[in-house]
């Protein structure tokens, strides 16, 4: 009876280890893909302000285009 219990225990332990290994690989793939292709909410943002009202329409347009080019 005890010998049979040992075999069942080893079998269950083996399957648990195999399942854990599979789950670990799955999570590492998900983490890697999320790192390589981050969601929009994780992209950089800026706090944009003007010093003493030194602003012009051409300056605003240039700033916005430059930010768009770098992905902000």
N, CA, C and O atoms as CSV, one atom per row, in Angstrom:
chain,resi,resn,atom,element,x,y,z
A,1,UNK,N,N,0.825,-1.199,0.000
A,1,UNK,CA,C,0.000,0.000,0.000
A,1,UNK,C,C,0.870,1.264,0.000
A,1,UNK,O,O,0.606,2.199,-0.756
A,2,UNK,N,N,1.887,1.292,0.833
A,2,UNK,CA,C,2.763,2.452,0.905
A,2,UNK,C,C,3.570,2.579,-0.378
A,2,UNK,O,O,3.811,3.688,-0.854
A,3,UNK,N,N,3.986,1.449,-0.939
A,3,UNK,CA,C,4.747,1.474,-2.182
A,3,UNK,C,C,3.882,2.056,-3.310
A,3,UNK,O,O,4.369,2.819,-4.145
A,4,UNK,N,N,2.611,1.691,-3.321
A,4,UNK,CA,C,1.698,2.204,-4.323
A,4,UNK,C,C,1.501,3.712,-4.142
A,4,UNK,O,O,1.415,4.457,-5.118
A,5,UNK,N,N,1.430,4.144,-2.900
A,5,UNK,CA,C,1.288,5.567,-2.604
A,5,UNK,C,C,2.493,6.352,-3.131
A,5,UNK,O,O,2.330,7.451,-3.660
A,6,UNK,N,N,3.687,5.799,-2.990
A,6,UNK,CA,C,4.898,6.458,-3.475
A,6,UNK,C,C,4.842,6.648,-4.992
A,6,UNK,O,O,5.216,7.701,-5.509
A,7,UNK,N,N,4.369,5.616,-5.698
A,7,UNK,CA,C,4.279,5.728,-7.149
A,7,UNK,C,C,3.260,6.785,-7.567
A,7,UNK,O,O,3.506,7.560,-8.492
A,8,UNK,N,N,2.119,6.814,-6.886
A,8,UNK,CA,C,1.112,7.823,-7.194
A,8,UNK,C,C,1.646,9.226,-6.887
A,8,UNK,O,O,1.433,10.169,-7.649
A,9,UNK,N,N,2.331,9.335,-5.772
A,9,UNK,CA,C,2.904,10.619,-5.397
A,9,UNK,C,C,3.922,11.085,-6.439
A,9,UNK,O,O,3.916,12.249,-6.840
A,10,UNK,N,N,4.791,10.180,-6.873
A,10,UNK,CA,C,5.781,10.529,-7.892
A,10,UNK,C,C,5.113,10.902,-9.219
A,10,UNK,O,O,5.560,11.828,-9.895
A,11,UNK,N,N,4.067,10.203,-9.587
A,11,UNK,CA,C,3.342,10.495,-10.812
A,11,UNK,C,C,2.686,11.877,-10.739
A,11,UNK,O,O,2.783,12.663,-11.682
A,12,UNK,N,N,2.035,12.164,-9.643
A,12,UNK,CA,C,1.399,13.477,-9.466
A,12,UNK,C,C,2.449,14.578,-9.462
A,12,UNK,O,O,2.251,15.631,-10.068
A,13,UNK,N,N,3.567,14.337,-8.780
A,13,UNK,CA,C,4.639,15.331,-8.709
A,13,UNK,C,C,5.201,15.601,-10.115
A,13,UNK,O,O,5.465,16.750,-10.470
A,14,UNK,N,N,5.381,14.548,-10.903
A,14,UNK,CA,C,5.898,14.702,-12.264
A,14,UNK,C,C,4.947,15.543,-13.116
A,14,UNK,O,O,5.390,16.443,-13.830
A,15,UNK,N,N,3.644,15.258,-13.048
A,15,UNK,CA,C,2.682,16.027,-13.834
A,15,UNK,C,C,2.609,17.478,-13.372
A,15,UNK,O,O,2.479,18.386,-14.194
A,16,UNK,N,N,2.691,17.700,-12.080
A,16,UNK,CA,C,2.679,19.069,-11.560
A,16,UNK,C,C,3.900,19.838,-12.066
A,16,UNK,O,O,3.796,21.007,-12.439
A,17,UNK,N,N,5.038,19.183,-12.074
A,17,UNK,CA,C,6.263,19.809,-12.568
A,17,UNK,C,C,6.153,20.118,-14.060
A,17,UNK,O,O,6.579,21.184,-14.506
A,18,UNK,N,N,5.598,19.215,-14.813
A,18,UNK,CA,C,5.429,19.430,-16.252
A,18,UNK,C,C,4.467,20.579,-16.531
A,18,UNK,O,O,4.711,21.394,-17.421
A,19,UNK,N,N,3.375,20.646,-15.775
A,19,UNK,CA,C,2.400,21.721,-15.953
A,19,UNK,C,C,3.018,23.065,-15.584
A,19,UNK,O,O,2.806,24.060,-16.278
A,20,UNK,N,N,3.776,23.097,-14.499
A,20,UNK,CA,C,4.428,24.336,-14.079
A,20,UNK,C,C,5.419,24.814,-15.145
A,20,UNK,O,O,5.490,26.006,-15.442
A,21,UNK,N,N,6.163,23.900,-15.702
A,21,UNK,CA,C,7.131,24.249,-16.743
A,21,UNK,C,C,6.423,24.822,-17.967
A,21,UNK,O,O,6.873,25.810,-18.547
A,22,UNK,N,N,5.323,24.201,-18.354
A,22,UNK,CA,C,4.542,24.692,-19.496
A,22,UNK,C,C,3.992,26.083,-19.211
A,22,UNK,O,O,4.056,26.963,-20.070
A,23,UNK,N,N,3.449,26.290,-18.006
A,23,UNK,CA,C,2.889,27.590,-17.648
A,23,UNK,C,C,3.983,28.648,-17.613
A,23,UNK,O,O,3.757,29.779,-18.045
A,24,UNK,N,N,5.158,28.304,-17.110
A,24,UNK,CA,C,6.263,29.256,-17.044
A,24,UNK,C,C,6.668,29.702,-18.446
A,24,UNK,O,O,6.898,30.889,-18.673
A,25,UNK,N,N,6.757,28.769,-19.383
A,25,UNK,CA,C,7.107,29.120,-20.759
A,25,UNK,C,C,6.045,30.014,-21.378
A,25,UNK,O,O,6.369,30.957,-22.101
A,26,UNK,N,N,4.784,29.724,-21.099
A,26,UNK,CA,C,3.697,30.516,-21.645
A,26,UNK,C,C,3.773,31.951,-21.119
A,26,UNK,O,O,3.641,32.904,-21.888
A,27,UNK,N,N,3.986,32.105,-19.807
A,27,UNK,CA,C,4.060,33.449,-19.233
A,27,UNK,C,C,5.281,34.200,-19.733
A,27,UNK,O,O,5.202,35.405,-19.972
A,28,UNK,N,N,6.390,33.531,-19.893
A,28,UNK,CA,C,7.584,34.233,-20.385
A,28,UNK,C,C,7.372,34.701,-21.825
A,28,UNK,O,O,7.865,35.763,-22.204
A,29,UNK,N,N,6.646,33.923,-22.630
A,29,UNK,CA,C,6.336,34.353,-23.993
A,29,UNK,C,C,5.422,35.579,-23.982
A,29,UNK,O,O,5.615,36.510,-24.765
A,30,UNK,N,N,4.436,35.575,-23.099
A,30,UNK,CA,C,3.522,36.715,-22.993
A,30,UNK,C,C,4.272,37.959,-22.552
A,30,UNK,O,O,4.064,39.040,-23.103
A,31,UNK,N,N,5.138,37.814,-21.565
A,31,UNK,CA,C,5.903,38.956,-21.069
A,31,UNK,C,C,6.828,39.487,-22.160
A,31,UNK,O,O,6.957,40.699,-22.333
A,32,UNK,N,N,7.466,38.587,-22.889
A,32,UNK,CA,C,8.376,39.013,-23.962
A,32,UNK,C,C,7.622,39.771,-25.049
A,32,UNK,O,O,8.090,40.810,-25.514
A,33,UNK,N,N,6.467,39.265,-25.457
A,33,UNK,CA,C,5.698,39.928,-26.506
A,33,UNK,C,C,5.168,41.286,-26.035
A,33,UNK,O,O,5.133,42.241,-26.811
A,34,UNK,N,N,4.760,41.372,-24.776
A,34,UNK,CA,C,4.287,42.643,-24.237
A,34,UNK,C,C,5.430,43.655,-24.173
A,34,UNK,O,O,5.222,44.843,-24.421
A,35,UNK,N,N,6.633,43.191,-23.844
A,35,UNK,CA,C,7.793,44.082,-23.801
A,35,UNK,C,C,8.155,44.572,-25.200
A,35,UNK,O,O,8.468,45.748,-25.385
A,36,UNK,N,N,8.113,43.679,-26.180
A,36,UNK,CA,C,8.470,44.058,-27.544
A,36,UNK,C,C,7.424,44.949,-28.203
A,36,UNK,O,O,7.760,45.801,-29.025
A,37,UNK,N,N,6.148,44.753,-27.844
A,37,UNK,CA,C,5.043,45.517,-28.432
A,37,UNK,C,C,4.169,46.064,-27.307
A,37,UNK,O,O,3.106,45.509,-27.030
A,38,UNK,N,N,4.601,47.147,-26.651
A,38,UNK,CA,C,3.848,47.661,-25.509
A,38,UNK,C,C,2.499,48.241,-25.937
A,38,UNK,O,O,2.349,48.704,-27.067
A,39,UNK,N,N,1.524,48.214,-25.036
A,39,UNK,CA,C,0.227,48.806,-25.361
A,39,UNK,C,C,0.335,50.331,-25.443
A,39,UNK,O,O,1.301,50.917,-24.956
A,40,UNK,N,N,-0.642,50.953,-26.051
A,40,UNK,CA,C,-0.639,52.404,-26.213
A,40,UNK,C,C,-0.571,53.117,-24.868
A,40,UNK,O,O,0.051,54.174,-24.761
A,41,UNK,N,N,-1.195,52.558,-23.853
A,41,UNK,CA,C,-1.202,53.198,-22.535
A,41,UNK,C,C,0.185,53.237,-21.901
A,41,UNK,O,O,0.396,53.997,-20.956
A,42,UNK,N,N,1.135,52.445,-22.390
A,42,UNK,CA,C,2.481,52.409,-21.821
A,42,UNK,C,C,3.473,53.261,-22.603
A,42,UNK,O,O,4.658,53.289,-22.270
A,43,UNK,N,N,3.017,53.938,-23.612
A,43,UNK,CA,C,3.918,54.759,-24.424
A,43,UNK,C,C,4.232,56.071,-23.698
A,43,UNK,O,O,3.496,56.466,-22.794
A,44,UNK,N,N,5.319,56.749,-24.088
A,44,UNK,CA,C,5.727,57.965,-23.381
A,44,UNK,C,C,4.733,59.109,-23.542
A,44,UNK,O,O,3.987,59.166,-24.519
A,45,UNK,N,N,4.735,59.997,-22.591
A,45,UNK,CA,C,3.891,61.182,-22.647
A,45,UNK,C,C,4.729,62.354,-22.152
A,45,UNK,O,O,5.809,62.166,-21.593
A,46,UNK,N,N,4.223,63.556,-22.362
A,46,UNK,CA,C,4.968,64.756,-21.972
A,46,UNK,C,C,4.066,65.729,-21.241
A,46,UNK,O,O,2.841,65.695,-21.365
A,47,UNK,N,N,4.705,66.592,-20.480
A,47,UNK,CA,C,4.039,67.749,-19.900
A,47,UNK,C,C,4.523,68.938,-20.715
A,47,UNK,O,O,5.670,69.363,-20.578
A,48,UNK,N,N,3.666,69.467,-21.549
A,48,UNK,CA,C,4.044,70.494,-22.504
A,48,UNK,C,C,3.608,71.851,-21.967
A,48,UNK,O,O,2.430,72.045,-21.666
A,49,UNK,N,N,4.525,72.775,-21.845
A,49,UNK,CA,C,4.192,74.109,-21.339
A,49,UNK,C,C,5.039,75.166,-22.051
A,49,UNK,O,O,6.061,74.864,-22.666
A,50,UNK,N,N,4.577,76.412,-21.945
A,50,UNK,CA,C,5.292,77.530,-22.550
A,50,UNK,C,C,5.811,78.430,-21.442
A,50,UNK,O,O,5.138,78.653,-20.435
A,51,UNK,N,N,7.004,78.938,-21.639
A,51,UNK,CA,C,7.594,79.827,-20.639
A,51,UNK,C,C,7.187,81.267,-20.931
A,51,UNK,O,O,7.510,81.804,-21.991
A,52,UNK,N,N,6.491,81.878,-20.009
A,52,UNK,CA,C,6.095,83.290,-20.078
A,52,UNK,C,C,5.295,83.606,-21.337
A,52,UNK,O,O,5.413,84.702,-21.885
A,53,UNK,N,N,4.499,82.680,-21.792
A,53,UNK,CA,C,3.644,82.925,-22.950
A,53,UNK,C,C,4.391,83.057,-24.265
A,53,UNK,O,O,3.835,83.573,-25.234
A,54,UNK,N,N,5.643,82.601,-24.324
A,54,UNK,CA,C,6.416,82.684,-25.561
A,54,UNK,C,C,5.956,81.568,-26.492
A,54,UNK,O,O,6.534,80.481,-26.522
A,55,UNK,N,N,4.898,81.864,-27.253
A,55,UNK,CA,C,4.299,80.840,-28.100
A,55,UNK,C,C,3.840,81.474,-29.407
A,55,UNK,O,O,3.414,82.629,-29.442
A,56,UNK,N,N,3.934,80.700,-30.472
A,56,UNK,CA,C,3.430,81.156,-31.766
A,56,UNK,C,C,2.768,79.961,-32.459
A,56,UNK,O,O,3.014,78.807,-32.108
A,57,UNK,N,N,1.940,80.258,-33.432
A,57,UNK,CA,C,1.258,79.191,-34.153
A,57,UNK,C,C,2.267,78.284,-34.861
A,57,UNK,O,O,2.107,77.063,-34.859
A,58,UNK,N,N,3.301,78.869,-35.464
A,58,UNK,CA,C,4.325,78.076,-36.152
A,58,UNK,C,C,5.109,77.227,-35.153
A,58,UNK,O,O,5.457,76.084,-35.448
A,59,UNK,N,N,5.386,77.782,-33.973
A,59,UNK,CA,C,6.109,77.036,-32.938
A,59,UNK,C,C,5.308,75.851,-32.421
A,59,UNK,O,O,5.853,74.768,-32.214
A,60,UNK,N,N,4.001,76.062,-32.213
A,60,UNK,CA,C,3.134,74.971,-31.755
A,60,UNK,C,C,3.097,73.863,-32.802
A,60,UNK,O,O,3.222,72.684,-32.471
A,61,UNK,N,N,2.925,74.246,-34.062
A,61,UNK,CA,C,2.873,73.258,-35.139
A,61,UNK,C,C,4.176,72.469,-35.224
A,61,UNK,O,O,4.153,71.249,-35.385
A,62,UNK,N,N,5.305,73.154,-35.119
A,62,UNK,CA,C,6.607,72.475,-35.185
A,62,UNK,C,C,6.785,71.521,-34.009
A,62,UNK,O,O,7.266,70.401,-34.177
A,63,UNK,N,N,6.391,71.976,-32.807
A,63,UNK,CA,C,6.511,71.114,-31.619
A,63,UNK,C,C,5.650,69.854,-31.759
A,63,UNK,O,O,6.108,68.746,-31.480
A,64,UNK,N,N,4.404,70.038,-32.190
A,64,UNK,CA,C,3.501,68.888,-32.323
A,64,UNK,C,C,3.996,67.908,-33.396
A,64,UNK,O,O,3.912,66.694,-33.210
A,65,UNK,N,N,4.501,68.420,-34.495
A,65,UNK,CA,C,5.015,67.527,-35.538
A,65,UNK,C,C,6.253,66.773,-35.050
A,65,UNK,O,O,6.410,65.587,-35.340
A,66,UNK,N,N,7.126,67.452,-34.314
A,66,UNK,CA,C,8.328,66.790,-33.798
A,66,UNK,C,C,7.944,65.692,-32.794
A,66,UNK,O,O,8.533,64.611,-32.798
A,67,UNK,N,N,6.971,65.971,-31.948
A,67,UNK,CA,C,6.528,64.952,-30.984
A,67,UNK,C,C,5.907,63.756,-31.688
A,67,UNK,O,O,6.112,62.612,-31.284
A,68,UNK,N,N,5.152,64.025,-32.735
A,68,UNK,CA,C,4.527,62.923,-33.481
A,68,UNK,C,C,5.581,62.050,-34.147
A,68,UNK,O,O,5.435,60.828,-34.187
A,69,UNK,N,N,6.632,62.656,-34.667
A,69,UNK,CA,C,7.696,61.895,-35.340
A,69,UNK,C,C,8.419,60.942,-34.409
A,69,UNK,O,O,8.849,59.867,-34.827
A,70,UNK,N,N,8.557,61.330,-33.146
A,70,UNK,CA,C,9.265,60.455,-32.184
A,70,UNK,C,C,8.323,59.538,-31.421
A,70,UNK,O,O,8.762,58.777,-30.559
A,71,UNK,N,N,7.026,59.602,-31.729
A,71,UNK,CA,C,6.082,58.652,-31.139
A,71,UNK,C,C,5.384,59.111,-29.875
A,71,UNK,O,O,4.840,58.294,-29.133
A,72,UNK,N,N,5.394,60.411,-29.624
A,72,UNK,CA,C,4.703,60.919,-28.430
A,72,UNK,C,C,3.313,61.359,-28.829
A,72,UNK,O,O,2.547,61.823,-27.985
